[in-house]
Amino acid sequence: MSENKTRIKAIRDYFMKCPHLKDGCLNIDYLNPDEKIQYSINPTVTSNPIVKSYVDGSTLRQYLFNFSSSEIRSPDVIDQIEASSFYEKIQEWIEENNSKNILPEYEGIQSIEVLAPGYMFNADYKSAIYQIQCRITYMKEAY
């Protein structure tokens, strides 16, 4: 594990191993609605990254992010079910990996978990953006 790896890079590398991703590219903070299938990891704001402080000065921290995809929007119910079931599979994959301690390779990482299941976040007549809300928790040693 590289000590200099950033959280976002570790999370991207983790999702690159997901067997459910189709032939789309995995971006950071970017989705092009004109492309057929794309994925993005989008950090989100948290009011306090510190979950717990310890007497030695170390802290348990959280890093919140959304895993998003741009999907073709279709009136065909089969396409709608496929888009929705994709996020069920992603959630199951994350939960199974977490239980097996298969985590993003980041210093001090404790867990990766789903905070909110997949849902349609935004849509127009030809494409929809779906997302699942996640977080990692990690230990940060005292300075």
N, C-alpha and C positions, 0 to 999 in steps of 0.2 A: 504494500500500500504506500502510495506517495504521500508524504506529509504535506506537500505543497499543493495537493489537489484541492480545488475549490469545491464547495458544496454543490454548486450547480453542475459542475463537470462530473462529479461523482454520481449525482442523480441522473444526469443524461446517460452516462456509461451504463448505469444500472438498467434503465429503460431500454437501452439498445439491445439488451439480452432478452427482452420480452418476446416470447414466441407468438404472441397475438398481434404484433404490429405487422401491418401489411406493407407493401412496397412503397411506403411514403418516407419522407425525410423527417428527422427529428430536430426541430429548431429550439432556440431559446428566445422567448418573448416575440415570436413571429409566426403568423399563419397567413398564407396567401390564399384567399378564398377562390381564386381562379384555378388553383391546382386541385386535382381530384382528391388526393388524400395527403394530408400533412398532419404532423404532430408538433406540439410545442410544450415546453416546460416553462411555466410562468411563475416566478416568485411572487408571493403576496405579502401584504403588510400585516404585521402583528403589533399589537400595542406593547407587548413585552416579550422579548425572546427568552427571558429567563423563566424557567418553570420552577426550579428549586435551587436555593443557595445552601452551601454546606459550610461548616465552621472553618474548614481549611482554606476557604476562599474559592474553591471550585464551584462550578454551576452546571446544572442540567439545563440545556437550552433546547429550543424548538426552532425549526425552520419550516415555514409554511409555503406551499406551492400548489399550483394547479397543473395537472396533466390535461392538455386540451387537444382536440383534433378538429380538423375541418373536413366535413363529410358532404357528399352530394346529397342534396335534399330532394326527396322524391315523393310523389303521391302514392307510390307502391308500398303497401303495408309490409311486404317482405324486406324492403330496404330499410324501413323504419325500425323493424324488429332487429335487423342485423346491426344497425348503429347502436341501438340501446343495449343489445346483448354483448357487444364488444366491451362496454364498460363494466358489465357484470364479470366478464372474464378477466379484465384488468384488475378489478377489485379482488377477486379470488386469488389471482397470481401474487399480488402484493401481500395479502394475508397469509397465504401459504409460505411465501418466502420469509416473511417476518417470523413465523412459527419455527422455521428451520434455520433461523439466524443467517439467512442469505440477504445481505444488506448492501446499500451503496458503500463503496470503499472510501470512507471518510474517517479521519482521525476521531476516535471517541464515540462513534455512532452507537446508539442503543437500539433504535427501532425505526421502522418506516410503517406508517399506518394511513388508512383512509379515514378522513374526517367526514366527508359527505360523498355519497355514491354519485355515479355519473348522471348527468342531466344535460338537456339542451340549454345552452347559455345564451345563444344568439342565433338568429336565422334570417334569411331573405328567401326569395323565391327559388334560388338555385343551389344554395349551400346552407349548412348549419354548423355551428360550433358547439361541440359537446365538451364537457370537462368533468373531472373528478378532483376533489380537494383532498390534499394529502399533507403530511408533515413527517419530518424526521426529527428525532430527538438525539442529542449528543452531549457528551460531557466535555466541558472546557475547564482545563486545569487553571489554578490560580496563577496570577502573574508572578 
